[in-house]
Amino acid sequence: MLVDMTESIRRSGEYEPPYDNPYATSPEGAQQHASAHPSSAQPEPAPYWGSPVNPEWPPPPAQPPAGPADPAGSAGPAAGDGAPKKRVRRPFALLAAVAIVAAAVGGGTAYGIQELTGSDTVAASTSTNVVPSSQKGTVSGVAAAVSPSIVEINAASSAGSSTGSGVIITSDGEIITNNHVVSGASSVKVTTSDGKEYTAEVVGTDSSKDLALIKLQNASGLQAASLGNSDAVKVGDQVVAIGSPEGLTGTVTSGIVSALNRDVTVSTGEGQQQQGGGQWPFEFGGQEFNGDTGSSTTTYKALQTDASLNPGNSGGALIDMNGDIIGINSAMYSAAGSSSADAGSVGLGFAIPINTVKADLDTLRSGGTD
């Protein structure tokens, strides 16, 4: 369409002298123009002072075309004349330049939006779990942004009942938690941060990673958490933990990442979470804590944190200061021989890296490995 318009303009005569090239110095062109436009004939071309960039301006006279001269009253110089061809091409050059500038502006806008979000990681467009820039890096900002994505889980089995936590990963109610929270459960009840209660079913479990996926029934419009990148975590990074220790829903604690790649061993058997005064047993550094892990165990690499974790935090979230989930809290150390009455965090907690969780999601959604 642009080509047709330019050609139409050229043929209509708007590029004829004197409008196209009033400074043409070709004698033949001037004579033809004077015949066609007597009132606008000029005795000699006017000098051009507008552009010092080209010291050879005005250009040398164009060579007359070979062959017979155009008849009087023609639309201008022959097609072989260089000056009109340059004029005809200028709209195309201008359009190309505008397109390039527009593309650059568009790219710059996208970059600016990404910078304004303050996030190094590209987030899904549906994510609402972003810490406002004015509260970035604060525990209160992280707590306000992420708490709606953390739930309390109550599981009942033949061995008794247990309380744990979970992280919402889809708006229709998919929740990640620990396998030992729901292992062998005959019923699972979930309470969200706003106090609503749901019945959940266990979709899949992976005892080798101490992970489980449950799904709420008749849920929609929930706030899904933003899953981060645990490979980027560094020792000393500030973190926030959210869960339901001792049934206290939505409890927030904070600390740092104390170490990476700690070998933590947990039970793969059903009901093991009921041992040790309601705590979840695990092994670390050749020692057994919080009860007997049993004969069937699995070992995984964990993030170590000094954020306070207590019974009921299991399956909850370990979060970076951008509001991204970097781990699922899974084990905590308490003094040997502690009873449920005086057991508590001593600053040695462990979380399953979120990249391990993301790599296992397809397996969990298909029913897991158990």
N, C-alpha and C positions, 0 to 999 in steps of 0.2 A: 504494500500500500504506500509506503514511503517513497519507493522508487517511482511509482506512477505519478504521485503528486509533484515530485521534483521535475520529472520529464514534462508534465503539463505546464508547469511554471515556465520552464525554459522555452517551450514552444509558443507560449502566449506572448512572448516578447519582453517579459519583465527583466530579462538579462541582456536586452539590447542596449547598446550605447545610446545615450550617455549614462544610463543608470547602472549598466554593468561595468563598463570600463571607460569612464569619462576622460581618462588620461592616455588612451591608446595613441600610439605615435605612428601607426602604420598609415602611410599616405593613402593607400587604397581604401582602408577602413574609414579614414576621416572623410574621403571624398564620397564614399557610399552613404555615410551617415549624414553628411551635409545635404545630399540629394533627398534623402528620406525625411530629414528634419531640418529644414532651412532655418527655422527660428532659433534652433539651439546650436547651430554651427559655431565652432570656436576657432580662432585663427591659429592657435597653437596650444599644446597641452599645458595645463597648469602644473607648477612644480608640486611635489609631494614632500611635506615636512614631518609627517606623523610618525615615522618609524626609523630611528637611527640604527636599528639592529642590522638592516641590510644596506650597506653603503653603496651598493650598485643600483639602488632604486632611483628613478624608474627603470624597469627592465629594458634591455635593448629591443629595438623594433622587431616584431615578429616577422618571419619570412612569409612572403605571400605564397598562397597555395599554388602548387603546380597545376596547370590546366587553365581552362577559361575562367574568367572572373565571374563572380555571382551577378545575376541580373540586378538592376537597380531596385531598391526597396526590399532587398532580402532582409532576413531577421538578424543579420549580424555577420561576423567573420565566419569563415568556413570551419567545419568540424575539426580541421587539423590545427587551428590556432590554439596555442597553449593557454592564453589567459582565460578565455571562456571556460575551458575544461576545468581549470582550477576553481573558478567560481561555482560551477555546477557541483563540484565535489565537496565544497565547504559544508553544505547542510549535512552530508553524510559524516564528515569528520566531527561536526558539532554534536550530532546525535550520538556518535560513538563515545565522544568524551563525556557527554551527559550520562550515558549508560554506565560508563566506568565509575564516574563519581557517585552515581546512585548506588552501585554495588558496594562501593567502599563505605558509603554512609550507612547502608543496611548492615554490613558486617560490623561496623563500629557500634551501631545501636545494639546489636546482639551482644557484643563484647561488654558494652557498658551495662546492660541488664545483668549479665553474669557477675560483673564486678560489684554491682550494687547489692546483689544477694549476699555477698560476703562469703560465698561458698566455693571451695576449691573443687568440689565434686559436683558434677552436673546432676541435679535432682529431678525426679519425675514431676511432670507438670501438675499431677494430682496431689502431690505431697503438700500437706499443711503443717507438717511437723518441723518448722524452721524457727530457730530462735531469732526474734527481732533484732535488728542491728544495734538498737539502743541497749539491749540486754545481752549481747553476745559476750561469751566468756564469763558469765555469772552463773552461779549455782541456781539462783532464783529464776533466771531466764530459761535455763535448761529444764528445771522442774516444771515450770508452767507450760513449756512447749511439749514435753514428752509424757508427763503424767497421764494424760488422757489415753495413751497407747499401752499402758501397763494395767494388768488385771490381777485379781486374786483368784486362785484356783483351789477348790475344795474337792478332794477325791476320796471316795469311799470304796473299800475293798473288804475281802474276807478277813484281812489282817487288821482292819481298823480304818481310821480316817487320817488324812494328812492335809496340810495346808502348804501351798506354794504360790508361785507367781508365774506370769506369762507375758509375752509381748505380742500385741496385735500387729500382723503384717499385711492384712488386706481389709478393706472396708466392710466386707461381708462376713468377717469373723474368723479368719484363719489365725491361729495363735501358736507361737513357738514356746515350748517350755522344756524342762528336763524329763527324760524318760523316767527317772526315779520318782517324780512327782505323781505320775498317772499310771505307772506300771501296775498291771493287774486290777485296775479300778473297775468296779461294776457300775459306778455312776460318777459323773463329773459336773460340778456346778461352778459357774464363773460369775464374778461380780466385777463390773467395770468401775472406772473412777467416779462416775456419776451416780453410783449406787444401783444400777440396773442389774438384775440377775438373769442369767441364761443357763440353759442346759446345753452341754457340749458332748460331742462324741469324739473318740480317739480315732484320728484318720490314719496315722502311721507312727511307728516308734523305731528308733535305731539305738539299741542298747550299747552298741560298740562305740557310739559317740555321746551317749547319755542325752539324746535328743528325742523330742516327740512333737507331733503336730496334732492339734485338736481343732475342731470347727464348731462354732456356736450355731445353734439352731435359730432360724428366723431373725437373723441379725442383718442390719444394713446401716450405712452411713457412719460407720465407726472410723476413728482416726488411726490410720496405719502409721507405724513408726518408720523412720528413715534409716535404712540399714547402711552402715558406713563401711570402711575398709580397715580391717584389723591389721593388715600388713603394713599400714602406714603408722601404726601406734609406736610410740617411743617411751622408753623408761623415763619416768618423771612427768609424763603428760597428766594433766588434771582430768579427773573423771568424776561422774556422779552415778550413784546406784539408786534404783527405785524398785521397791517390792513391797511384800506384805509380811514382814517379820512378826512372828507370834500373832498373826491375824490382823496386824495394824496396817490396813490398806493404804497404799500410797506413801509409805515412809521413804523419805529422801535422805541419803547420806552422801558424803563426798570424800575424795582422797586423791591419790595419784596411782599411776601404774608403777608397781614396785619391781616387776621382773617380767620377762617374756619366756615363752616356751617351757614352762614348768610341767614336768611329768606328773599328772594326777591320775590315780587309779580309783575307780568307783565300781560298785556292784552292778551286775547286769540282771540280778535276780529280783523277783517280785517281793514287795513288802519290806525291802531292806531299809527304806526310808523311815520305818517305824522304830528302828533300833536307836540306842544311844539317847534316850530321853526325848524322842521326837526329832532328832537331828538326822542328817544324812551322812552315813559313814563313808570315809574315803581313806586312801593311803597316799602318803607323800614322803619322799626322802627315806623310804624303808620303814616308816612308822605308820601305824593304823590309828585313825582318829574317829571319834564319834560313834564307836561301836564296831561290830564285826562286818566287814564287807562281804563275807561269805566266800564260797569256793569259786564262784563265777564272777570274774571281774574284767574290766577293760581299762586301758590307759590312753589318755589323750593329752595333747599339748595345751596348756592353759595360760591365760594372762593372770598374773598375780597382782592384787591390789590391796591397799591398806584402807579402802573405803569400808566402813563398818557393815558386815553382813551377819545375819542371825538366822536361826531356823524360820523358814517362811520366805526368805529372799530367793530360795532356789527357783530357777526358771525366770527370774526377773532380769532387768536390763542393767548393763554397765554402759555408760554413755559418755561420749566426748563432749567438749565444751561448745561444739557446733550443733549439738542435739542429735547426732547420729549414733545409733546403737553399734558398739564395737565388741560386745560380748554378752553371753547369757550366763549369769551368775549360777554357779553349780556346786561349790563346796566352800566351807569355812572351817577354820581351825579354832578349837576352844581347848582350854586346859584339860589335860588327861584326868579322867575320873569325875568331871563336872556333871552335875545333875541338871535336869531341865530347868530347875529353879534358878541356878546361878551360872548356867552356861551363857556365854556371850562372845562377841567378837573381840579378838586381840590384835586385829590389824593384819590378819593373814587370810585373805579370801582369794578365790579362784573363779575364773570365768572362761567359758568356751568361746574362742575367737569367732566373731560373726562371719568371717569368710568360710569357716568350717560349716557353719549353719547354712549359708547360701549354697555351698556346694552339695549339701545333703537334701535340699528342699524337694527336688524331683523324686528322690527315693522315698521321702516321707509322704509326699502326696500320692504316691502309688501304693502306699501301704507299709512302707518301711522294710526292714530286713528281719523282723522278728516273726 
